[in-house]
Amino acid sequence: MKIRELYPDVISEDLNYEFKTVLNPDRPIKWAKSLIGYANGEGGVLFVGVSNEGDAFGIDLTEIDRTKLLIAQVNDRHIFPHIKISYMMRSVDANAEHFVLAVQVAPAESVIRYREGDFNETVYVKGDANATPATPEEIISLSKRKYGVDNETSENLYQEENWSEYLELCREYRKDGSIPSVKELQNEEIVSKDGYAKSGFLMFSDDYRGDDTMISCRLWNRKNKTGTVLDSSRLKGSLARVFMEALTFIERNTKTGWRKTENGGREEVRSYPKEAVREALVNAIAHRDYSISGTQIDVDIYPDRIEIVSPGSWLLPKDYYEYPVGSIPSIRRNSIIAACLDVANLMERGGTGFQTMMESYRDSLEDMQPVVSIYPGFLNLRLFDRLYTEEQTVTELYEGTAADKVLATLRKEGPQLMKDLQMAAGYQNRARFLKEVINPMLQSGVIYRDGKANSPTARIRLTEDRSAL
């Protein structure tokens, strides 16, 4: 009898299944490492009474009792923390004298080690064939995945002056415009009882320099990435800063229109509802997998949509569309980061962010509703431009954005003084105009300054004009 006759889903040994004829009590590490590998991963099943070729010959009840006792002893003496195991038996003969014993291992919440002696511990991870000792890099990644990158107590005392950007975020979004007290931060376990910041809270501090908070923003002139980048920013620093700067990037590169009301007046209509953009960014920051090094959140603005891509797999057991609107369970990959956003009044405990996005599009057609696409290792959240039509030209698509007004003026009038471009873009504050419009366009290479930076006679020119010379 083949194992697949007992378990149709099991064809051969792989990442989730392994076969053993019996468990050797003299060399427990030979099979215990597989149990540890399953616990350190997504769980798995070790079948006892099955050959390497998948022949299920089974073992008798006496051997099953001996095997269970052996596993319990090894789990108690050598495996730390202890792993959760359950058993299942299926008969391989008509007389029910021999059985395949399925040893089911649940995924652990912490890193599991095999201990042999006082100072000899090994972490094992499961591969397609065998469990192998984890490399230092794998142990770090595994530790972050199990414990979370944000929930360890740091050696940094919380002092308000070092979290000014986060506190400004709280003033902006908390209903009473207040900042959280130390007691409130401690109640949320963002700060320890003795005043030390959790590692996730460090990511909101003013001097945070890690690459893992990066958000890469781009404005495209076509519906895919074969077009030209009209504006771009690589945002780094505290999570509070990159969140606000990402909102600013989207705001300056999307337009506002008008529509008639029933009483003959008109009302403002944004390409993207503010609350939908905010919730999408908050969701990406709160739920991305920060343990995946070398990745970032990507914000891409196309003529007809915004796509926000964040690293990290979908945590829920069912697909996004299998949950009724407003009933998506709240599972937090980064508990402290989520708590920080919650204290700032940017994230609800009940997981209502998706519902808020859907509500903001309630007056839009079905094919304009927000879309969540789930891929191995990342999520893509797509918001559609409510003012987009297929007949629009590229120039019309960006009409109304500050960057487009600058580009249109330069194309029509030629090189311009800064004050003239500021007037064309409709900015009253020069510093804000430079920060939000000109500097990002200079950095992206769309325009360049002909003259000294502080000279009132310096002119702004299109880079494409210089390339044509």
Number of C-alpha atoms within 10 A of each C-alpha: 13 17 24 14 13 14 10 9 9 17 14 16 17 15 19 20 21 26 23 17 17 18 19 13 14 7 9 14 17 13 20 21 24 25 32 32 29 29 28 28 25 14 21 24 24 23 26 24 26 25 18 12 12 20 16 26 20 27 21 16 15 9 17 20 10 13 20 15 12 16 19 15 12 17 20 13 14 18 23 17 16 18 22 14 17 11 13 12 16 14 18 21 12 7 7 11 12 22 23 23 27 21 22 20 25 20 22 19 16 18 23 29 24 22 18 13 9 6 7 9 15 16 24 28 24 25 15 11 14 17 21 15 15 16 12 10 9 14 17 14 17 21 18 20 21 18 15 22 21 23 19 17 18 17 11 13 14 22 13 15 10 16 20 16 20 24 20 17 21 24 17 15 15 17 10 9 14 15 19 15 10 17 13 13 20 16 12 16 19 30 25 20 13 9 18 19 25 24 21 25 28 23 22 25 25 18 13 16 13 11 15 20 24 22 27 19 20 22 23 18 19 15 12 12 13 9 12 13 18 19 24 22 19 17 22 19 21 24 28 24 20 20 21 15 19 20 15 13 22 21 19 15 21 26 20 16 14 12 11 10 9 7 6 7 9 12 10 9 14 16 18 22 17 15 14 21 21 19 19 23 22 17 21 21 25 24 22 24 24 25 19 15 11 9 18 22 22 19 25 21 28 24 24 17 20 23 19 24 24 26 24 21 16 20 12 11 7 10 12 15 11 9 11 9 14 15 12 19 11 14 14 16 23 21 19 24 26 25 23 23 24 17 20 24 16 19 20 14 13 12 17 18 23 18 16 18 21 18 17 17 19 12 11 13 9 9 8 16 19 20 16 18 15 15 12 9 13 16 22 19 19 21 25 23 20 21 17 15 12 8 8 11 11 11 13 13 21 22 18 17 19 25 21 23 20 25 22 17 16 18 14 8 9 14 18 20 16 21 15 13 22 22 14 14 21 13 16 10 9 13 11 12 20 16 11 18 24 24 15 20 21 18 14 17 16 19 24 19 18 16 12 10 10 7 11 11 14 16 20 21 20 21 14 13 13 10 7 6 5
